[in-house]
Amino acid sequence: MSDTNQYQPPRVWTWDAENGGEWASINRPIAGPTYEATLPRGKHPLQIYSLATPNGQKVTIMAEELLALGVTGAEYDAHLIKIGEGEQFSSGFVEINPNSKIPALFDSDTGSRVFESGAILLYLAEKFGHFLPKDVAARTEVLNWLFWLQGSAPYLGGGFGHFYAYAPEKFEYPINRFTMEVKRQLDVLDRELAEHRYLGGNEYSIADIATWPWYGNLVLGQSYGAGEFLQVERYKNVRRWAQEILERPAVQRGRKVNRTHGEPSEQLHERHDASDFDLKTQDKLTSKTSS
């Protein structure tokens, strides 16, 4: 490792608002709203405010899985939050999520705001009684993996993904450090999935719904363009699990919601009704939210 770019921290850190690459304009060391705006409300009790990042996909996949089971109370409106434009800093959004991160949920049935993607999955599982075992031991095992994901994913996204794909400059040490951790995590998953069909057991659960958008997309070659670099083909059990989940129709629908990149057929900027997945309706919604 070269020593030519050694960084010596100052006695007191100061914020350089121009430093940070393409996300510099929305990263800041303070919380709270930057402007006043009321969030839109749709016709359903469940209002989701999100973008189809891995964390955002978790929640819309969960809602679509519930609807696939015939849970009509899980009907939802999904409103697009353009984080690149700072919409997560509106007063309306901060009221629901003081942490200014997507996704956020408001349930008018209970008057509850729910933020943090894992908390939203747990809330919906408990409210509707699906994708979380009732047996204490089985439930605990699923929650083990849900919380594992919530603690592990930042190493993949904010760590590896940032330094490998998004940082304005590439440095060997952070890339190596986070690559090592991501590969360790993939090995953890691969060993578990060698023993069980799904995370936490042999039943599909919120642990799988939480983990698939991060590690499933990664091993299927849809994250950061890093499949060869990470040698994802080695993690055969994770790839088997990832492909099986991708084939679920609810997953295919949920991952499209609030998506603004990729093939137009894979994008549904907003979702207010099941008919929005119809291609003609989808084109109208995409055109409307792009303008």
N, C-alpha and C positions, 0 to 999 in steps of 0.2 A: 504493500500500500504506500502511495506517494505521500510525502510530507509537505509538498509544495503549496498546498492550500489549507494550511493549518488555521483554524479559527480560534482566536483568543476571546472568550466572553468578556464583555465590559463589566465594570463593578455593578452597574445598574442597567437592566435591559430597557430599551426604548423601542417602541413600535415603529417599524418601517412599513408604511402602508403600501409601498410599491413592490415589496419583496414577497414572493410566494407563487409566481407563475400565474397560470390562467385563473386561479381562484383567489388571487390577492384581493380583488375588489370586494369580496364577501366575507373574508376572514378578518376578525378583529378581536381585540382582547377585552371587550366589554359586552354586556348583555343589554336587553331591552329593545324597544321598537325604534326604528329610524324615521318612520312616517305613519300617518294615520290612514287607515283603510279598513273597511268592514269586509269580513269574509262572506262569500256567497253562500247561500243555503239552498239546498234542493228539497225535494218532496219527501224523502225518506228519513227515518229517525237517525240512521247512521250516515254521518257526513265525514268523508275522508279528504284530507288535504295533503297532497303528496306529489312525488315525482317517481318515475320507475327506476330509481337506483335499486341496488339489492335490498336495502331496508324498506323502500317503498313497495317493492314487489311482494314482500312477505304478507303485507296486510291485504292487498287486493287479491292475492292468491287465496288467502284464508277466507275472504268473503265469498269468492267464487266457489270454493270447496263447500262451504256451508249451503250456498244456493243449490249446488248440485245434489245435495242431500234432501232438498225440498224444504229447507229452513227459510220460509218467506220473510221472517223477521230480519234476516240478514241482507235484505235489499239495501242498496246504498247509492249515494252520490259520491263520485270521486272527482274532486276539483284539482286542476293542475296548479302546482306552486312552482314557479320558475325560479329556482334557487340561484341561477346564474345572474338573474336580475334583482336579486335581493328581496323577493316577495315574502320570504320567511321572516323578514324583519318588520312586517306591517303590524300595526297595533292589534288587529284582529287575530293574526296568527300567534303573536306572542301571548295573547290572552289565553289561547288554548295550550300552547307549548312555550313556556318561558325560556326554554333552551334553544328556541329558534332552529329546530332541526325537523326535517320531514322523516317519517309521516306523523300526522296528528289526527286524532279522531274526536268528534263530538257526537255523543249519543243523546238525542233529545228525549228519548224514552226515560232515561234515568237522570238527565242533566249532568252527565259525567263528561269531563274532558279526560282524554287518555293520550299520553305521549310516551315516547320510546317504543320502538317496534315490538320488542319482546313483551312489554306490558300490554300492548294492544292485542297481540295474539292470545295472551293469557286471559284477558278480559272477555274476548269474544268466545273463547273455548268454554269459559265458566258460565257465561250468559246463556249460551245455546246448548251446552252439554255435549260437545263433539270435539274430537281430536285431542282429548286429554283424558287418560284413564281415570276411573273412579277408585280402583283398587290403590291403596296407599303406596305399596311398593312399586307398582307399575307407574303410578303418577310421579313418584319421586324420581324414578329413572328418566322419565321424559323431561322433567324439570332440570335434572342434572345437565342434560344435553342442551336444553334451551339456554340455560345460564352459561354453559360452556361457549355456546355460539356468541352470546352477547359480549363475553369477555374476549373472545378470540378474533372476531371479525375486524376490530380496529387494527390489528396487526396486518391483516390482509389488505384492507382498504386504505386507511390512513398511513400505514407503514409501507408495506411492499408496493401497493398500487401507486401511492404518491411518488415514492422515490424512483420506482422503475419506469413509470409511464408519464407522470405529470410534473415532476419537479423541473424548474427551469434549468437546472444543471444536474448532471449525473455524477454521483460520487460512489466509489467502490464500497466504503464501509457501510453506509446505511442500506444499500441494496443487498449486500451480503448478509448483513445482520437480519433483515426482515425476510430474505429468501430462506435462510436457515429456519426461522420460526414458522413460516408458512409450510415448508416441507415437513416439519415436525408435526404440525397440525393435520396435514393431509395423512400422515402416517397414523396418527391417533384415530382419525376417521376410518381409514382403511382397515385397521385392526378390528375396530368395533363392527364394521359392516361385513367383515369376514364371518362373524358369529351371528349376526342378526340381519334380517331383511331391511329393517329401518333403524334409525337412531333410537335407542331406548327400548328396542324390542322388535316384535314382528308385526306391529300395527302402526300404520301411518299416523303421524301426530304433528302437533305444533313444533316439535323439535325438528322434524324434516322440513316443514314449511318455512321455518326460520333459517335453516342452514342451506337449503338448496340454492336460493338466489346468490349466495356468496360462493360456496365451494362447488356446487353443482355446475353453475355457469363457468367456473374456473376450469374444471377438469374436462368440460365439453368444448373448451377452446373459445369461450365467448367473453373472456375478461382480460383486459390489458394486453392482449396479443402475446401472452407469456406461456402458452402451453408447452412449446418446445423447451424454453428456458427452464421451466420447472419440471420437465419430464413427466407430465401428468399421466402419460400412458402407463406409468409404473403402478398407479393407484387403481388397480383393476376393480376392486370392490366399490370404491367411491364412484368410479365411472359407471358400473352396473346400476348402482343406486340412482345416480344422477339421470341416466337415460330412462330408467323406469318412471321416475317422477315427471320428467319432461313429457312423457307420453300421456299424462293425465289431462283431459280436456280442460278442467278447471285451472290447471297451471298454465296451459297455453293461453287461456283467456286472461287470467290475472296478471301475467307478466306483460301484457300489452297495455294495460291501463296506465294512463299518465305517462306513457312512453313518447318521447319526442325525437328519437334518433333511430337510425336503422331503416330497414325497408318500410315503405308506407303501409304495407299490409300488416306489419307488426306493431303499428302505432294506433293507439286510441287515446287521444289527448285528455278527454274527459269521458266519464261513464255515468249515466243517469238512469239507464234502463237496460235490460238484457238485449233489447233490440239494437242497441248501439253497436253491438258486435257485427251486425249486418254490414257488409262492405259499403253499400251506398250511404247508409247513415254514418258509418265511420268516416267516410271521405268528407262529409259535411261538417262533422265535429272537428276533424283535424284541420280543415280549412278555416273554420271559425276561430279556433284557438291559436292558429298560427299568425293570424292577422293582427 
